[in-house]
Amino acid sequence: MAALALPVLSSSSQASSAHTLPPLPYADNALEPVISARTLGFHYGKHHKAYLDNLSKLTAGRDYADLSLEDVITRSAKQAGDAAIFNNAAQLWNHTFYWRSMRPNGGGTPPQALREKIEASFGSVDACKQLLAGAAISQFGSGWAWLAQDGDKLRVVKTGNADNPITSGLTPLLNVDVWEHAYYLDYQNRRADYVNAVLDKLVNWEFAQQNLKA
């Protein structure tokens, strides 16, 4: 599977060239008041970085260390003994994707090509957002809600823990993180408020369109 439209990743002294922690695409406080600088600092600097550090240790001296992150995910997903590698690789990828699924002053109307796909698949942009919110809010425990492409159609799916649509052969377009560390400092148990604020004010439709396959 071809890599998605993520930025070129810089090298890290704690990981191989294939596994790195990309910089955030905006300042820590750029998503306020929806997501605070405190939440973003903990989420990126602690949780996201921990997945990289763990993956680097788990893959040291193994073939996985030289594979792209997408290949690590697809290969380790099929190996029962490599669940820890899969979990950390997928979470590293999912979080890099999540940061780019949002932008300051996001929301609004998707660009034309994406909007046409959304309308063909769901009827309207509002219907798509409602499905995304429903998937994110109803995900039991930790996980993710995704807008994904399945051939000529778009789908809204939810995954538990570290899983993502790549393992099902789908193309992720954007995601919403519903692990508690993504929102608890700001919203406590009000997951719905967090999800709706992200979809209304931060969602990066331009990034989603970049990930569309012709």
Secondary structure, DSSP 8 states (H G I E B T S, - for coil): ----S-------TTS-TTS-----SS-TTTTTTTS-HHHHHHIIIIIIHHHHHHHHHHHTTSGGGGS-HHHHHHHHTT-GGGHHHHHHHHHHHHHHHHHHTB-TT--S---HHHHHHHHHHHSSHHHHHHHHHHHHHH--SSEEEEEEEETTEEEEEEEETT--GGGGT-EEEEEEE-SGGGTHHHHTT-HHHHHHHHHHHTB-HHHHHHT---
